[in-house]
């Protein structure tokens, strides 16, 4: 069986008034680990490649005509140890709805079913980070991609260590919203049950147990209603327990 791809997506911006200023980036993968720090680099893509490159199989960098002036710099500074060669994908500026849809389509076409996606939005111009969030949710539904990280490099100054923030929690919120809608609209608790098993991992102790117990009872009640288990429905044990939680 062919292994799923791990894909890095990023926007190459045009930099500030003084261009790109080198700094050190750091990222903490797990709460129990020390943060990993990059070398002093000008481009966030270089820092992310140092930290995550071993997990990637493909890398696509989306560039406007203006941002293309930095492409040589990106390639020259790409970590020598990297096994991934970034591919340049031209996109329009996104100044109107037609151009935004063009960008959406170009990014979506680079994704394959079951891809694991690492998305850097640090230099996404104006509305592009919002587009990225919508696109990932669309790709999760149509191509079953998994979002491994949505990254933002919070640069302050060359003298400060800039944290890399993982915003993938907001992608998970959209998943929970979809699951809640499916439950309210269609009485389907399957997605809520699935998310409870996979997306509450950081939650521990009594809170996690309460969430698992609640969704477990909701799941059983929905199954009783779907399969018309009259005796269970009349007894109403799950419904009563849910109302008390």
N, C-alpha and C positions, 0 to 999 in steps of 0.2 A: 504494500500500500504506500502511495506517495505521501511523504510528510507534508503537513500544512506549511505554507509560507509564513514567515514573520516579516512584515513589511513596514518600513519606515517612510512616513510621508512628512514633508516639511515645505514651508514657504520661505523662499530666499528674498528678504526685503531689500530696501535700498539704503538702510542705515539712517542715522540722524544727521544733523548739520555738519558734524565732524566725521561722518562715516562710522564704521564699526570700531569700537574701542576694546582692546583686549582685556579680559579679566578671567578670574578663576570661577568656575561653576561647581556646585556641589549638589549631590542628590542622595537621599537616604532611602534605600530600597525597602528596608524593613525596620520596624520600630526598634528592634533589638540590635541592629547593626550600626556601626559607625558610618557617617556619610562618605560616599565616594567623591573624590575631587578630581576635576580635570586639570590638565596643564593650563597655563594662561593662554587663552584663545580669543580670537576676535569674533568668531561665528559660533552661535549656540549649537549648530549642527555638528561642529567638531567635538564639542564637549559631550553631546549625546552619543556620538559615535564611539568615543573613548569608553563611555560607561556601559552602553548597551550593544555595541557592535556584534559581540559574540552571539547575541540572540536574534540577529537579523539575517534574512536571506536575500532581501531586495531593498533598495532605497530609491525613492522618487522625490526629486526636489522641484517644486513648481515655481517658475520664475516668469515675471513680467519682462517686457523689453528693457525697462530701466534697471531691473534687478540683475539682468544678465551680465552687467558690467562687473559683478562680483563673482561670476561663475569660476573664472580661473583661480581666484583666491580660494574659493571653496575646495576646488580639486587639489591645489597645491598644499593646502593645510589639512587635507583628509588624512587621518591616522595611517601611518605606513603599515601597521599590523592588521589593518582591516581586510577582511575577505570579501567585502561588499563594495562594488563600484557604483556610486550614485548616478542616476540617470536624470538628465535635464528635461523637464517637460514645460514647454512654453504655454503660458496662460495669458489672457487679456487682463487689463487693469481692474475690471469689475466695476466700471463706472455706471453701468445701467443694468436693467434686469436681464437683457439678452446676454451680456457678458458674464453675469453671475451664473446663469444656467450653463453657459459654455464651460466655465470653471468646474461647476458641479459635475458635468458629464465627463470631463477629462480626468478628474480624480476618480470618479466611480469606475471608469473603464480600466483603471490600473489595478483594481481590486478583483481577486478571484474568490470563488466560494471557499469558506472556512479559513480565510486568511486571519492571522493574528496581527493587529494593527497598532503601531506606535505612531502617534500623530503629534508633531511639534507645531504649535500655533503662535510661537513667540513673535514672529515677524509677519503674521497674517494681517494684511492691510484692512483696517476698518471693519467691514462686515464679514471678512473671510473666516474669523473664528466662529461666528454664528453659523455660517454656511457649513463649516466643518462638523459642528455638532449635529446639524440636521442630516448631513450626508452620512455620518457614521450610523445614526439611528436607522436611516433608510437601508444602508448596507447590512446592518445586523438582521433586518427582516428579510431582505431579498437574497443576500449572499451568505448569511450565517457567519459573518465575520465576528471576531472577538476583539474587543478593545482592551489592549494591554496597558495603554497609557496615553493620556493627552497632556502634553508638556508645555510649560511656559517658563522661560528663563527670566527671572526677575532681576534684571541688571540695574544696579544703582550707580556705581562708579568703578573706575579701574582699580581702586585701592580696597574695595570691599569684595568679599566672597559672595557671589550671586547664587541664591538658592534656585534650584529647578523644582517647580511646583507641579505635582501630578493632579490634573483636574478631572480624572476619569470618574470620580465620584458623581459628577454631574451627569455623565452618561448613564450611570447606574440609576440615578433618579428618574430619568426618562424611561428606563426599563420598568421600574416600579409603577410609574404612572400608566404605562401601557397595560401592565398586569392588573392594576386596580380598575382601569376602564373595562377591560375584558370581563372582570368579575362582576362589576356593577351592571354592565350592559347585557352580558350573555350568561351570567351565572357560572362562568368558567374559572375555577380556582387553580387550574393546572400550572399556569405561569407563576402565580404567587408562590405555590409550593416549590417550584423549581428554583426561584430566586431565593427563597428561604434557605435552601440547602447550599446555594453557591455564593450569595451576595451578602450574607450577614457574618461572614467569617471573622471580621475584626471585632464583632460584638461578642462579648463573653459573659459568663456568669448567669445570674438570674434573669437579666434582660433577654439574653438570647433564648433561654429556655422558655420564657413567656411567649416570645414571638413564635417559636417552633410549635408550642402547644396550641396557640391560637390558630395558626394556619393549618395545623393538623386537623383540628376540629372543623374548621371551615371546609377543608378538603373532603372530610368524611361526610359532612352534611350535604355538600354538592353532589357527591357520589350517590348518596341515598335518594336525592331528588331526581337525578338523571336516570337511575335504574328503578325508580318507583318502588323503593323498599318500604312498603306501607307501614309495617310494624315499627321500624325505626323512626319513620317520620311522625307517626302518631305519638310515640313515646317522647320524642322531642328532646332527648338528652343533650345532643350536641348543640341544638339551638339555645337551650336554657343555659348551658355552660358558657357559650359564646357571649350571651347577653350579660353574664356576670363578670366577664373578664375586662 
